[in-house]
Amino acid sequence: KGPFLAGFRADDIAILGRGHQHLWKKSKGGEIPYGIKLRAINGFLATLPYNRLTLILDGRDMLVQRTPDEIKKEVQKLMQRDGTHLKDCIIFSSESACCVAPMWRHSPGTLMSFAGKNDMYRTRHTLDPPPPGIRTWDKKVLKQWTDFFSEAAANTNVTKVGRTFPYLNAGQVIGWAGQIMKLLEFVKYEVTEDDQVLFSEAMWHNVKYGN
């Protein structure tokens, strides 16, 4: 009911994945295959115009409190503040806690590599075991991620309150439908993988090297 109470119309909303809960089988390590969600999102986005402003939310734990017009205005304010345009970026929500299980064993920069600026290839799968010398739950690896996000937040034009929410949240993203599809294509996800670590890895490469 949340979106309707916030002023969304029925034809503004698409619920993806209903009836496919049986596919969400955890790995032996207890990790959820969020790539199934990415596949459903990608299929839906393919039906939309490239420049359709699209808000994607995890239905189980997100609450919509703004009207569509208010959301559009907030996006426009962000674009004006940062001097950018939706044709060049995607906006993720952020959160105060980090991180998902793969980010305890995969250091930033180890899941993807580049033969050229736009020629990315995957070097590890998010379900892969840790490399030699790294534990499955390794605090040193986790600290690399938390330090990265904290530094990125400190170096951007965010408020003091915003800096207390430095970690990327894959459960809420807004942007042009075509741009989000490009990101999904870029990360080369598999359905068994974790979306949060893939998007965080993509952000790391973008911040460090502009890829």
Secondary structure, 3 states (H helix, E strand, C coil): CHHHHCCCCHHHCCCCCCCCHHHCCCCCCCCCCCHHHHHHHHHHHCCCCCCCEEEEECCCCCCCCCCHHHHHHHHHHHHHHHCCCCCCCCEEEEECCCCCHHHHCCCCCCCEEEEECCEEEECCCCCCCCCCCCCCCCHHHHHHHHHHHHHHHHCCCCCCCHHHCCEEEEEEEEEEHHHHHHHHHHHCCCCCCCHHHHHHHHHHHHHHHCC
